[in-house]
Amino acid sequence: MGRAGCCCRGAERLASPSLVHRFRPLLLMIIALCCGAHIGQCQVATPQCRIQKCTTDFVSLTSHLTSAVDGFHTEFCKALRSYSACTQRTAKSCRGNLVFHSAVLGISDLMSQRNCSRDGPTSSTHPEVQHEPCNYHSRTQHAHTHSHMHAHTHSHAHGHNHGHSRPVYLFCGLFGDPHLRTFKDSFQTCKVEGAWPLIDNDYLSVQVTNVPVVPGSSATATNKITIIFKPYEGCTDQRVYQAVTDNLPAAFDDGTVSSGDPIHISAGAEGATGKVRALWISERSPGRHVELHAGYIGVTVIVRQLGNYLTLAVRIPEELAQAYDATQDLQLCLNGCPGGERIDQAGHLPLPLSPPALGLQVQQLRRPSYSSQTQASPYGAAQVFSAEGAKERCREQLEVQDIYFHSCVFDLLTTGDANFTMAAYSALKDMESLHPHRDRWRIYPRGAATSALHSDSQPTGLALLLLCALSVALM
């Protein structure tokens, strides 16, 4: 099928011996993964060489493992032995294949680093997943595994697979004046004064209430969030969470902090390991940062208070977000703001021509309790910002001039409230924590997208070339 090797010959001198020694197993695994997935220009496996399947099976066996969980070492070694056995079975047909030899060396190094014996038990290619009806991840993984096995068994009879696929997650965020990021990654700035539904489906309802920020401006901000976790038979009854400015509780309306039977989780975005309830609340910073985890439906909600206003971030499985009827079609996260409520112009956010006259007007809008809660903050008083002054303040927290940066500038010019700088920064970090697709994180204002995205794409291509070069050096 052609000469074994990689397209970037001669680049092996780029590899630092110390770095190669330290990261060699990881690099080899990455090479096996990226080349097996037809990424980059390295040689890929031939139809007879089954190294791609070996690597895919290894990833499947280890993707759920975390070093914080008991038995990690044992399970990881079993998966490595299975990976090694798979490479041995396909060794003859993979002779001279770069991906294959990279994987073999990576397995050997990882076994040595983890003190895994060559002989011992191996993992099943299709491990039986513990089925927990009130754990969305377990429930969907169980369905995916069994539908995959069923489809494989009957592939000749049916020709294709109609089974379950792995769940797809969506993200929605709201912050500032307010700025909305929808499930489709559309970024909008809206008026939406009063109560508006962000999410309303068969499992979850999220409603926000927005109030004017500055007299004479159409900009509003969120001062109340109501979240309803609807009953789910066998897992939880209905729970209501409500946050208002200066009252960010660490409990539901009935005083409880959890609901449902215990479920298993692994360390991750939820910040916990072991057993938790099907629905539970985590107070990350008293009165400032609360997270709600609905493990039975795979939903995570982050609520914060910054200054006088609230921010919200939600991650939800797509299949649940789409579970609604015709009476529930007004959902800002799903369909965005109505055209008459938009402040931006098709994604372009026009900045105020001149800063508004704030002074006493802004001060009168502030609650008496606000000063006591933010007295340690340098952003406690309203100010009048010039365009350059607003940009300079936003750069203190936001290095990349994406839509979060421009939203920050807009908010400072509109309100004079420097707390909106932290609101934009926190919204960005919450998005990075919950948004499932890293390649969609950055959204740039119209006109800046091409150059910005181009500059972001360069490191990816360079990284693949360096990996290619390092693999040659390691050979």
Salt bridges, closest charged atoms under 4 A:
ASP57 OD2 - LYS53 NZ 2.74
GLU75 OE2 - LYS78 NZ 3.45
ASP109 OD2 - ARG24 NE 2.40
GLU128 OE2 - HIS146 NE2 3.22
GLU132 OE2 - HIS264 ND1 2.85
ASP185 OD1 - ARG181 NE 3.03
ASP185 OD1 - HIS435 NE2 2.83
ASP200 OD1 - LYS230 NZ 3.39
ASP237 OD1 - ARG239 NH1 2.44
ASP254 OD2 - ARG239 NE 3.47
GLU270 OE2 - ARG315 NH2 3.94
GLU291 OE1 - ARG284 NH1 3.13
GLU291 OE2 - HIS289 NE2 3.09
GLU291 OE1 - HIS293 NE2 3.45
ASP344 OD2 - ARG342 NH2 2.66
GLU388 OE2 - LYS391 NZ 3.95
GLU396 OE2 - ARG393 NE 3.68
ASP402 OD2 - ARG442 NH1 2.78
ASP411 OD1 - HIS179 NE2 2.76
ASP417 OD2 - ARG366 NH1 3.51
ASP430 OD1 - ARG304 NH2 2.81
GLU432 OE1 - LYS429 NZ 3.45
